[in-house]
């Protein structure tokens, strides 16, 4: 005889499911009950799903999580526990290692120390808004330093993704992050760049330095540091006078599921965006220098054909290894100090290239392609700088159409003194 529930609904007899627990029909769906060990104690939990097959998979998953000591009750899971689980199941399999590194480091440094112990279901808008306000202004009592709007935006983005998935996975009822106020990210003000004359002086310095050719190459192609470090000879074409950008090279730090550092390695990575895969034409004089450099390298290695060199890096250290971005930054700083030249970062060289392109009226969409930007606005808003000499020269061009020789009547006496 079929049993009835307190609300007089018919409930079918419980059945064992692959030794994983029991399932019964309930409220137009299926309820599964399973006994697992949580913190060393046996506990019976209940799961519900309208699809029986999905329910069985959920029961198997929970059983395995309990065996692996990874199961956490949804109503008690803390933000730290959820973020570790979220990274493991929602991010690690699907994002690039460098992106994953960024998520984990932001979580470890900026989120867990302040919110990690809060149960997910207790993190309401007030608590979260106070946290973001502290990040914006700084809070000495809580040992929270003031962060830039850009960093705050990145933290908010990570929490928004984590809470969105938590809502879908029924860890929380709703995602409060979109309602949080944060400071607007202001566009960076363009810094004065070096003048064309200073750029020539910079290149003369680099011609006398070991690996200086790499910096000359960057300032005349606009390549990112990691792109130039990853450049192999097979991507250089003397006849066509160009290079193809196909790889990135730099340091990646790997973490385990508990956010503990495993190792840091220098390795090739995918490029930043699809637009980053591009072909950059070389100026004739630069193409000739690179070709002469290639012949020199071939002679040093005893090669007779370029094909023998193709899979080797173009710019290398004394050990023949690719130049890491850290090496490029530190070496450039050391060279400029030694020559008493104004400070420039490796990324500044890329910005200078963009500025010189504008100086000679290269169309912005073409500069965008050289730099590998998805949007032309990025090129103009963040990469094109200015220098005072060029500003003065350019404004003088207006005199051809705006110059007048007459003075206002009230200034007739002043004119005599000019």
GUFIDREN-417380 format. One record per residue (C-alpha): residue number from 1; x, y, z. Coordinates in steps of 0.05 Angstrom, whole numbers. Layout:
BEGIN
{site NUM,{X,Y,Z}};
...
END
This chain:
BEGIN
{site 1,{0,0,0}};
{site 2,{27,68,-19}};
{site 3,{45,116,36}};
{site 4,{17,187,41}};
{site 5,{53,250,61}};
{site 6,{25,298,114}};
{site 7,{-7,339,58}};
{site 8,{-40,275,31}};
{site 9,{7,270,-29}};
{site 10,{24,199,-51}};
{site 11,{96,180,-38}};
{site 12,{126,119,-72}};
{site 13,{166,69,-31}};
{site 14,{239,87,-22}};
{site 15,{288,51,-66}};
{site 16,{363,41,-59}};
{site 17,{402,75,-114}};
{site 18,{470,43,-129}};
{site 19,{486,41,-56}};
{site 20,{486,117,-55}};
{site 21,{423,128,-12}};
{site 22,{349,130,-26}};
{site 23,{303,167,-73}};
{site 24,{229,180,-69}};
{site 25,{178,221,-108}};
{site 26,{159,286,-73}};
{site 27,{124,351,-92}};
{site 28,{127,338,-167}};
{site 29,{200,318,-166}};
{site 30,{248,272,-130}};
{site 31,{280,275,-61}};
{site 32,{345,239,-48}};
{site 33,{372,223,20}};
{site 34,{443,204,33}};
{site 35,{486,193,94}};
{site 36,{556,221,93}};
{site 37,{610,239,144}};
{site 38,{621,313,157}};
{site 39,{679,330,204}};
{site 40,{682,258,226}};
{site 41,{607,253,243}};
{site 42,{553,217,204}};
{site 43,{500,263,177}};
{site 44,{439,251,133}};
{site 45,{427,304,81}};
{site 46,{369,314,33}};
{site 47,{373,335,-40}};
{site 48,{317,353,-87}};
{site 49,{311,357,-162}};
{site 50,{255,350,-213}};
{site 51,{300,308,-258}};
{site 52,{316,240,-226}};
{site 53,{378,230,-268}};
{site 54,{406,297,-247}};
{site 55,{390,281,-174}};
{site 56,{429,216,-178}};
{site 57,{490,253,-205}};
{site 58,{485,304,-149}};
{site 59,{482,248,-97}};
{site 60,{543,215,-127}};
{site 61,{580,281,-128}};
{site 62,{563,296,-55}};
{site 63,{585,226,-34}};
{site 64,{652,235,-69}};
{site 65,{662,304,-39}};
{site 66,{651,275,30}};
{site 67,{703,220,16}};
{site 68,{752,273,-8}};
{site 69,{736,317,53}};
{site 70,{712,372,6}};
{site 71,{638,373,24}};
{site 72,{612,435,59}};
{site 73,{540,446,79}};
{site 74,{510,501,37}};
{site 75,{480,538,95}};
{site 76,{546,541,132}};
{site 77,{597,550,76}};
{site 78,{642,610,87}};
{site 79,{664,658,32}};
{site 80,{735,630,35}};
{site 81,{709,558,28}};
{site 82,{664,578,-30}};
{site 83,{718,617,-66}};
{site 84,{765,557,-63}};
{site 85,{710,512,-89}};
{site 86,{689,563,-141}};
{site 87,{760,569,-169}};
{site 88,{766,493,-171}};
{site 89,{701,477,-207}};
{site 90,{682,541,-244}};
{site 91,{748,573,-263}};
{site 92,{809,528,-263}};
{site 93,{784,484,-321}};
{site 94,{763,543,-364}};
{site 95,{810,603,-358}};
{site 96,{883,615,-377}};
{site 97,{936,601,-324}};
{site 98,{956,675,-320}};
{site 99,{883,695,-310}};
{site 100,{874,642,-257}};
{site 101,{936,668,-222}};
{site 102,{907,738,-220}};
{site 103,{841,713,-190}};
{site 104,{876,673,-136}};
{site 105,{924,727,-116}};
{site 106,{869,780,-111}};
{site 107,{827,731,-69}};
{site 108,{885,713,-23}};
{site 109,{909,785,-12}};
{site 110,{848,829,-18}};
{site 111,{786,787,-1}};
{site 112,{799,728,45}};
{site 113,{834,768,100}};
{site 114,{773,813,109}};
{site 115,{712,773,88}};
{site 116,{736,701,85}};
{site 117,{706,677,152}};
{site 118,{636,703,137}};
{site 119,{584,650,120}};
{site 120,{560,663,49}};
{site 121,{488,671,69}};
{site 122,{505,725,120}};
{site 123,{542,769,71}};
{site 124,{489,821,60}};
{site 125,{494,887,22}};
{site 126,{512,927,84}};
{site 127,{573,885,101}};
{site 128,{597,884,29}};
{site 129,{587,959,19}};
{site 130,{626,974,83}};
{site 131,{683,930,57}};
{site 132,{686,966,-10}};
{site 133,{682,1033,24}};
{site 134,{742,1013,67}};
{site 135,{780,994,4}};
{site 136,{763,1062,-26}};
{site 137,{784,1105,34}};
{site 138,{829,1058,74}};
{site 139,{816,1036,145}};
{site 140,{874,1034,194}};
{site 141,{834,1000,249}};
{site 142,{820,941,202}};
{site 143,{890,944,171}};
{site 144,{858,958,103}};
{site 145,{899,1003,59}};
{site 146,{870,1048,6}};
{site 147,{867,1016,-63}};
{site 148,{862,1047,-132}};
{site 149,{794,1048,-167}};
{site 150,{823,999,-219}};
{site 151,{841,948,-166}};
{site 152,{774,956,-131}};
{site 153,{739,945,-198}};
{site 154,{778,880,-207}};
{site 155,{760,856,-137}};
{site 156,{687,872,-149}};
{site 157,{689,834,-215}};
{site 158,{716,771,-181}};
{site 159,{664,774,-125}};
{site 160,{609,787,-176}};
{site 161,{628,724,-215}};
{site 162,{633,683,-152}};
{site 163,{566,706,-125}};
{site 164,{532,696,-192}};
{site 165,{553,623,-192}};
{site 166,{535,617,-119}};
{site 167,{464,641,-135}};
{site 168,{458,591,-192}};
{site 169,{485,535,-147}};
{site 170,{435,556,-93}};
{site 171,{489,575,-43}};
{site 172,{457,644,-35}};
{site 173,{388,669,-53}};
{site 174,{413,727,-95}};
{site 175,{477,763,-117}};
{site 176,{484,830,-80}};
{site 177,{548,852,-114}};
{site 178,{517,892,-172}};
{site 179,{484,938,-121}};
{site 180,{551,957,-88}};
{site 181,{578,1027,-101}};
{site 182,{651,1032,-121}};
{site 183,{693,1091,-146}};
{site 184,{695,1103,-221}};
{site 185,{758,1085,-257}};
{site 186,{785,1149,-287}};
{site 187,{822,1148,-352}};
{site 188,{897,1155,-341}};
{site 189,{924,1223,-356}};
{site 190,{976,1221,-411}};
{site 191,{1046,1232,-385}};
{site 192,{1095,1275,-425}};
{site 193,{1134,1227,-468}};
{site 194,{1205,1236,-495}};
{site 195,{1217,1280,-555}};
{site 196,{1241,1253,-622}};
{site 197,{1310,1280,-606}};
{site 198,{1310,1244,-539}};
{site 199,{1287,1181,-573}};
{site 200,{1347,1183,-620}};
{site 201,{1392,1193,-559}};
{site 202,{1358,1133,-526}};
{site 203,{1372,1089,-587}};
{site 204,{1445,1111,-590}};
{site 205,{1452,1088,-518}};
{site 206,{1420,1021,-534}};
{site 207,{1465,1009,-594}};
{site 208,{1524,1007,-545}};
{site 209,{1490,959,-496}};
{site 210,{1484,884,-494}};
{site 211,{1412,866,-511}};
{site 212,{1400,939,-527}};
{site 213,{1374,917,-595}};
{site 214,{1312,888,-561}};
{site 215,{1294,957,-533}};
{site 216,{1306,990,-600}};
{site 217,{1260,938,-630}};
{site 218,{1204,951,-579}};
{site 219,{1206,1027,-586}};
{site 220,{1200,1020,-662}};
{site 221,{1147,965,-666}};
{site 222,{1104,977,-604}};
{site 223,{1107,904,-583}};
{site 224,{1090,885,-512}};
{site 225,{1150,863,-470}};
{site 226,{1126,791,-467}};
{site 227,{1113,790,-542}};
{site 228,{1183,813,-558}};
{site 229,{1212,762,-508}};
{site 230,{1173,706,-543}};
{site 231,{1193,727,-614}};
{site 232,{1225,670,-653}};
{site 233,{1265,676,-717}};
{site 234,{1212,637,-756}};
{site 235,{1166,697,-747}};
{site 236,{1215,745,-779}};
{site 237,{1213,756,-855}};
{site 238,{1268,798,-885}};
{site 239,{1239,798,-955}};
{site 240,{1171,822,-931}};
{site 241,{1203,867,-878}};
{site 242,{1157,845,-821}};
{site 243,{1149,803,-759}};
{site 244,{1089,761,-738}};
{site 245,{1066,765,-666}};
{site 246,{1043,695,-645}};
{site 247,{1066,683,-573}};
{site 248,{1076,714,-505}};
{site 249,{1130,697,-454}};
{site 250,{1132,709,-380}};
{site 251,{1126,685,-309}};
{site 252,{1065,645,-286}};
{site 253,{1054,624,-213}};
{site 254,{1014,561,-200}};
{site 255,{972,549,-138}};
{site 256,{937,487,-111}};
{site 257,{863,483,-93}};
{site 258,{880,510,-23}};
{site 259,{912,572,-54}};
{site 260,{982,549,-33}};
{site 261,{1038,566,-82}};
{site 262,{1064,506,-121}};
{site 263,{1116,537,-167}};
{site 264,{1132,597,-212}};
{site 265,{1158,585,-282}};
{site 266,{1175,625,-344}};
{site 267,{1138,598,-403}};
{site 268,{1103,614,-468}};
{site 269,{1031,637,-461}};
{site 270,{973,653,-506}};
{site 271,{968,725,-529}};
{site 272,{923,774,-493}};
{site 273,{866,778,-543}};
{site 274,{851,754,-615}};
{site 275,{872,824,-638}};
{site 276,{941,812,-609}};
{site 277,{956,761,-664}};
{site 278,{982,808,-717}};
{site 279,{1036,824,-768}};
{site 280,{1078,886,-757}};
{site 281,{1117,919,-815}};
{site 282,{1188,940,-801}};
{site 283,{1221,1005,-821}};
{site 284,{1275,993,-874}};
{site 285,{1333,1012,-829}};
{site 286,{1307,967,-773}};
{site 287,{1296,909,-821}};
{site 288,{1368,916,-845}};
{site 289,{1395,916,-773}};
{site 290,{1354,855,-754}};
{site 291,{1377,818,-817}};
{site 292,{1450,834,-801}};
{site 293,{1438,811,-730}};
{site 294,{1408,746,-756}};
{site 295,{1469,733,-799}};
{site 296,{1514,746,-739}};
{site 297,{1475,696,-696}};
{site 298,{1477,644,-751}};
{site 299,{1553,653,-757}};
{site 300,{1562,646,-682}};
{site 301,{1523,581,-681}};
{site 302,{1553,553,-745}};
{site 303,{1486,552,-782}};
{site 304,{1484,558,-858}};
{site 305,{1408,563,-866}};
{site 306,{1356,607,-832}};
{site 307,{1312,546,-822}};
{site 308,{1363,520,-771}};
{site 309,{1350,583,-730}};
{site 310,{1275,586,-738}};
{site 311,{1253,556,-671}};
{site 312,{1303,596,-629}};
{site 313,{1286,661,-594}};
{site 314,{1309,725,-628}};
{site 315,{1331,761,-564}};
{site 316,{1366,718,-512}};
{site 317,{1411,724,-451}};
{site 318,{1482,697,-444}};
{site 319,{1455,627,-431}};
{site 320,{1413,629,-494}};
{site 321,{1347,634,-458}};
{site 322,{1290,681,-475}};
{site 323,{1291,748,-441}};
{site 324,{1238,749,-387}};
{site 325,{1196,811,-375}};
{site 326,{1228,818,-306}};
{site 327,{1297,818,-339}};
{site 328,{1276,870,-390}};
{site 329,{1248,917,-337}};
{site 330,{1308,912,-290}};
{site 331,{1361,916,-345}};
{site 332,{1329,977,-377}};
{site 333,{1326,1013,-310}};
{site 334,{1400,997,-297}};
{site 335,{1422,1021,-367}};
{site 336,{1384,1087,-362}};
{site 337,{1412,1102,-293}};
{site 338,{1482,1088,-317}};
{site 339,{1474,1137,-375}};
{site 340,{1438,1188,-333}};
{site 341,{1377,1184,-379}};
{site 342,{1307,1198,-354}};
{site 343,{1268,1138,-326}};
{site 344,{1228,1097,-375}};
{site 345,{1193,1031,-365}};
{site 346,{1192,978,-419}};
{site 347,{1118,992,-429}};
{site 348,{1134,1066,-439}};
{site 349,{1171,1046,-502}};
{site 350,{1107,1018,-530}};
{site 351,{1071,1083,-513}};
{site 352,{1126,1124,-546}};
{site 353,{1118,1083,-610}};
{site 354,{1043,1100,-611}};
{site 355,{1059,1174,-601}};
{site 356,{1109,1176,-658}};
{site 357,{1058,1143,-704}};
{site 358,{1009,1199,-688}};
{site 359,{1064,1251,-698}};
{site 360,{1071,1229,-771}};
{site 361,{996,1224,-782}};
{site 362,{989,1149,-787}};
{site 363,{913,1134,-783}};
{site 364,{891,1112,-713}};
{site 365,{860,1047,-739}};
{site 366,{928,1029,-768}};
{site 367,{963,1044,-702}};
{site 368,{910,1002,-667}};
{site 369,{930,943,-711}};
{site 370,{1005,954,-698}};
{site 371,{992,952,-623}};
{site 372,{943,894,-624}};
{site 373,{886,932,-591}};
{site 374,{814,910,-598}};
{site 375,{788,982,-595}};
{site 376,{817,1044,-626}};
{site 377,{795,1083,-565}};
{site 378,{844,1044,-523}};
{site 379,{900,1066,-569}};
{site 380,{883,1140,-565}};
{site 381,{860,1143,-492}};
{site 382,{916,1104,-459}};
{site 383,{976,1100,-506}};
{site 384,{985,1165,-543}};
{site 385,{1025,1215,-503}};
{site 386,{1056,1282,-519}};
{site 387,{1120,1322,-512}};
{site 388,{1126,1397,-504}};
{site 389,{1170,1408,-566}};
{site 390,{1122,1371,-612}};
{site 391,{1063,1408,-581}};
{site 392,{1096,1475,-597}};
{site 393,{1115,1455,-668}};
{site 394,{1046,1429,-683}};
{site 395,{1008,1490,-657}};
{site 396,{1051,1535,-701}};
{site 397,{1020,1501,-762}};
{site 398,{955,1538,-746}};
{site 399,{990,1604,-759}};
{site 400,{983,1590,-834}};
{site 401,{908,1602,-829}};
{site 402,{896,1640,-764}};
{site 403,{952,1692,-762}};
{site 404,{932,1765,-764}};
{site 405,{978,1825,-765}};
{site 406,{930,1877,-738}};
{site 407,{926,1891,-663}};
{site 408,{864,1911,-624}};
{site 409,{858,1987,-620}};
{site 410,{864,1987,-544}};
{site 411,{932,1954,-550}};
{site 412,{961,2003,-600}};
{site 413,{1010,2031,-549}};
{site 414,{1033,1962,-527}};
{site 415,{1048,1941,-598}};
{site 416,{1104,1992,-602}};
{site 417,{1141,1957,-546}};
{site 418,{1137,1887,-579}};
END
